[in-house]
Amino acid sequence: MISSLRHSGWVDLPIILVALTVLSQPFGVSFELFTLIMAILGVRYLIINDNHFRGSPEVKCFTSLFACFWVPALLSLPDAYMFKKGAIDALGMLRFYFAGVFVIHAASSVKVHERLACVVASIVIFWIVDAWVQFVFSADIFGIVSYSSSRVSGLFGDDPVLGWMLVVYMGITAAGVYQWVGKAGFLIVLPILVATIFISGNRGAWLAVAWVFLFAVIIAFLWRVKVSKKIVLGSFLVMGVVIAGLSTNEGVKGRITHTFQGLGTADYASLDRATAYRLTLWSTAVDMIEDNWINGVGLKSFRYAYPDYAEPDDVYILRSPEGKPKTGAFHGHQIVIDALAGTGLFGFIGLLVAFWLVFWRFFWQAVQTKQWIPMGYYCGMVGVLFPINTHLSLYKAYWAQAFWLLAALFVASLVTYAREVGGDIKSSYPQDES
């Protein structure tokens, strides 16, 4: 059995390590082991293949995107609130880079990417099934209870990130299903996936899904994708009926009502409560930015700088034991504010360059390649780098690991398909670009 799997290519090293990394994400820091293994293999590759590294378009693309976040992190260190912690984390970020280099080097054939897509899709579908079991029976397949009655967290337990992780992998899951059973399966799985994000209760993820769908519609138009109108309408009808039904659930209904009651009023306090006191957090973050606009308060220093700028009754202030300093919110909960507060003007410039790479250059490269798997990874990147999102910080290890794995798989698949199927990524975006 093992021999036949090895012969078929299903036990290739990149498939195993990527699968284990994704599979372990609901279980805390266990993914770090597989990331570390990939990072060590990535360093080995760079040492052995130095000449190939300098001429590799996929590594250059990945390096450019990584530099948009790593360089500002380094520049934020000189006067950071927590220099030692920031320096350790900045150095630690390199594990994601080297792991990405390994993925790019090892996932270098269309067959590997097709199998990876199927494996990742299988894992995500299991998360979805498990989440619905928890929604219906109050406990998932393994007896895990969601930490909140208004949310479903599935295997992620006390960590409310199920919706965000589904945003990361929704594109490649849809692409993997398309590889298996074609457009009909794709249009069946998609509404179920969106409905699962809905019951997760991650309101920022709801908004990110709309953003991803906008890009998906643009891409479908540019590709001139032809799908039966009956199938499309049926898919949206199923999605609408499911979400309408779910909205009658007391937990979900309460979350929706709480949100729209606050958004429907001009009262600052009500709006602040409806956004989980994000207005308070952002107001404090703006004060931080005004005082530290060049290079921010420092990488991973946001929570330590927060009490110096917060009001005495700020809900985000954590009252530490006697003798220890107070801390505040972990990060800015908004990608632009988070970049400006933590890494200042340098971080903002890096973020703008990242936006240009993802929403312009990579977009046209993916459109020109016209392949489902690269586009699946691309849609995940679009969801993560949603310009007005309120998700986790890209400097948080858990979220960073998922994003950089996704980015590495995207550039690896993009170049691989361009090489084996046709096209040239160097010329796959508008030629009037300077």
N, C-alpha and C positions, 0 to 999 in steps of 0.2 A: 504493500500500500504506500509506504513512505517512498519507496523507490520510484513508483509510478508518479507520485506527486512531484518528486524532484525532477524526474524526466520531463514532466509537463511544464515545469517552471514555476509552480505554485509555492515552492519553498525557497525561492530566491531570497537572498539576504535583505535587499531593500523592502520586499513585500513583508517579510516577517517583522522587521524592526518598525516599519511604519504602522503595520497592523497592531503590534503590541503597544506602540505609543498612543494611538487613537483609542484602543480598547481600554487602556489604563487611565484615561483622562477623568473618568468619574471618581477615581479612587485616590484623590489627593496628589501627593508629590511622587507617586510611583512612576509616573511617566519620565521623571528625571533620569532614571536608570537607563532607559532606552535612548533618551536624548544624549546622555553622556557617551554611550557606546557609539552612536552615530558620529558624535563630535570627534572622538578619538580616531575613528576611521577617516573622517574628513581631514583631520590634520595629517594623517599618514598619506592621504591622496595628494594633498598640496605639496608635501615634501618630495614625494616620488615623481610627481607630474608638474613640476614648476613651469616648464615651458608651455604645457597644454593649458595651465591655469591662466597665463597671461593672454592667450588667444581664444579662450572659451567665451562665446557670446552669452551663454546662459549664466555662467559665474559672474560675468561683468554686470549683467542685469540685476542679479541677486545682490551683488556687492553694492551697487548704486542705491538700491532701495534700503538695504541695511544701514548704509552710511547716513541716510537721512535721519535716523534715530540714534545711532551710536555716537556720531561725532558731536551732536548737541549735548548728549549725556556726558561726554568727556569735558566739554567746555563749561558745563554747569558745576563742575567739581571745585574749582579754586576757592570759592567763598560759600560753599554749600553748608546748610545747617548741620548736616550729618555727613561730613567728608568721608569718614572711614566706611560707613555703610554704603554711601553712594559709589565710592571707588571699588568696593568689592562687587557690587551689583553691576557696575559698568564692565568690569573685567569678566564677570559671569555671563554677561550678554553674549560673549564670543562663543559660548557653547552652542547657542542657537545658530550662529553663523556657520560654524564648522560642521554642525549636524546638517545644515542646509546644503553645504558643499558636497557632503557625502551623498545625500539624496539626489542631487543634480548629477553627480558622477555615476551613481549606481542605477538610477532609473533612466536608462538611456536607450530604451527601445519601446516601440508602440505596444508590443505584447505585455511588457511589464506594466505600462500605464493602464492598459485595459484590465489587467488582473488587480492592480491596486485599486482602481475605481470600483470594481466588484466587491473587493474585501471591505473597503471603507463604507460602501453603500450597505453591505450586510450588517456591519456594526451599528450604523446609524438607524437602520430599520429595526434592529433589536432594541435600541434605546426608545424608539417610538412605541413599539409594542409594549414594552415595560412601562412607559409613561401612561399609556391608556389603561393598563391593568391597575396602576395606582389611582388613576382618576375614577375608575368605576368601583374598585373595591377598597379604596383608602390606603392600600399597601401594595407595593409592587411585587414582582415575581419572587423576590428574595425577602419579602416582608418589610422592606424599607418604607417608612411613613414619611410623607412630605412634611417639611418643617413648617408649612403654613397652609391653612384651610383654603386660602384663595389662590394657591399656586400648586403646580405639579412639578416636582423636581426629579422624579424617577430615580435612577441609579446614583444621581448626584447628591442625594440625601439632603444634608443641611446647607449645601451650597446652591444658591438659586441661579444657576447658570445654564440650565438645560436649554432654554430658549435661545440663548446666545450661541451655544455650541451647535445647535441645529442650524442657525444662520450661517456659521462657518462652513458647515458641511452640506447644506441643502443643495448647492449647485452640483457638487460631485456625486451626491446621492442620486439626484435626478439623472445625471449623465450615465451613471452606472446602471440604473434601471433601464434607461434607453438602450444601452448596449445589450441588455438581457432580452427585453421583450418589445422594444420599439416604442413608437410614440404613444400608443394607447396606454401602456404601463406607466410611461412618464407622466401622462395627464391624470392617471389615477392616484399615483403616489404623491404627486405635488400637493393636491388639496389636503390630503391626510397630514403631510409634513407641516403645512401652514397651520392647520388646525391644532397640531401638537404644540407649535410655537405659541399659539393663542392661549392654550390651557396652561402653559408654563408660567404665565403671569408676568413675563418680562416685557414691560411696556415699551422699553427702548427697542427691543427685538421686533415688536410689532411694526414700529416705524421703519426699522432697517429692512424688513421684508418688502415693504412698499417701495423702498429705494432700489432693492435688488430687482423687483418686478419691472420697474421703470427701465432699467438697463436691459433686462431680458426682452422686453417688447422692442426696444431699439435694435437689439441684436437680431431678433427674429425678422424685423423689417429689412435690415441690411442684408441678411442671408436669404431673404425671400422664402422663408420657411412656409410650406404649404401644409396646413393641417385642416382636417374636416371641421367645418363650423359646428357641426353637431357635437363632435367630441369636445371642442373647446367650450361650447356653451354648457355641455353636460358637466364638464369638470368644474366650471365656475358655479354651476347650480349646486353641485354636491358640496363645494366649499362653503357656499352661502348658507345652505340648509344646516350643515354641521355646525358652523359658527353661530348661527341663529339659535340652534338648539342648545349649544353650550352656554350661550349667554343667559339662559334661564337657570343654570346651576348657581346656587346661592353664593358660593365662594367667588366664582368668576363674575357673577352679576354685581357683587359688592365691590369688586375691584374696578369694574367699568363705571359703576355709579359714582364711586369716590373720585375717579379721575375726571369725569365729565362735569360733575358738580363744581369742582374747583376751577376747571378750565372755562366754565360758563359764567364765571363771576369776575368782576374787575377788582375784587377785594384781594389785596396782596397776601394777607394771612391765609385766606382760603386757597389761593393759587399755590402758595408755598407748601401747604399741607398736601394738596393734590399731587404735587411733584416730589413728594417725599422730602420736603425741605431742601430741594435743590436750589431754590432762589437764595436761601440763606447761605448755602455752601458757595455758590457762584459769586455772591456779593463779597464774601470773605476772600475768595480766590482773586478777585479783581484788585482788592487792596494789596494783596501779595504781589501781583503783577506790577502795580504802580511803583512799588518800592524795589523791585528786583527785575526790571524790564530787560536788562541786557542778557543775563544768563540764568535767570530764575532763582528759586530757593535751593536748587540742587536736586539731582537724581535721588528718588526715594525719600526726599526730605519734606514733602508736602505735609504729611501728618504731624511732623514735629514743628514746622513753622506755623501751622494753622492756629494754635492757641494764642499766638502773639497778635493775630489780626482779628480774631473772633470776638463777638460780644460775650459778656459774662454768662448769659443764659443760652448760648448757642447749643442746639440739640446734638451737634456732632462732637462736642468736647467730651472726651472720656476721662472720668475722674480716676486717676491712677492712685495706687497705694501711697501712703505718706512717705515722703522722701524721694519720690520719683516724679519726673516732670509729666504734666498733662499732655495728651496727644489729641489730635482731631481726626477729621475725615481722612481716609487713606489716600485718596486722589481726587482730582477735580470733577470726575463724572461727566466730562464733556471733552471731546478729543482736542479741540482748539484751546480751550481754557486750561486743560491739563498740560499741554505742551508749553503754553506761555508761562504758567505758574512754575512748573518744574524746571524748564530749560530756557525760558525767556525768548528773546528775539531769535536767538540761534535755533531754538526748537521750533519756533513758528516758521522760519525760513525752510528748515528741514521738512516740516510737515507739508508746506506748499509744494516743495519739489516732489515729495512722495505722492501728493495728489496729482501732480502733472504726470508722473510716471504711470500711475495706476489708471487714472481716468482719461488719459490722452494716449500716451505712447503704447502702453500695454493693451489698451482697449483696441486700438487699430491693428496691432499685431495679432491679437486674438481673433478679431473679425476677419482679417485677411487669411489666417490659417484655416478658419472655417471648420473646426473640429469640436465635437461636443465635450471631450474630456478637458482640454485646456480651458474651454469656456466655463465648465463646471467649477474648476478651481478659481477662475477669475471672478465669478459671481460671489464666491465666498469672500474674496479680498475686497470686493465692492461693499459687501455687508459690514465688514470689519472697519473699513476706512470711510464709512458714511460720515460726511463732514459735520453733521449736526447731531451725531449719535451721543448717547449717554452711557456707553458700556464701560467695561473695565479698562484700566490703563494698559497701554501697550508696553509699559515697563514692568508690569506685574508678571512674574514668571509663568503663572498658569496660562494667562491670556497670550503672552508673548510666544510661548512654545507652540500654541495652536496656530497663531498667525504666521510665524516663520516657517513652520512645516508646510503650511498651505502655500506660502509664497515660493518656497523651493520646488514644490511639486508643480506649481504653475509654470515657472520658467523652464523647468526640466521638460515638461510635456510640450510646451510651446515650441521649443527648439527641436525636440525629437520629432514631432509631427511635421514641422517645416522641413526637416531633413529627409524623413522617410516617405512622407506623403506628397510633399511639394511645397514650395514657397521659400522665402528668405526673410527672416525677421528683421534684417537690417533695412529692408525696403518695404516693410509691410504696414507702414503708416504714411499719411499724406506727404507727398514729395515737395509740397510748397513750404514744408517746415524748415526753418532756418537751422 
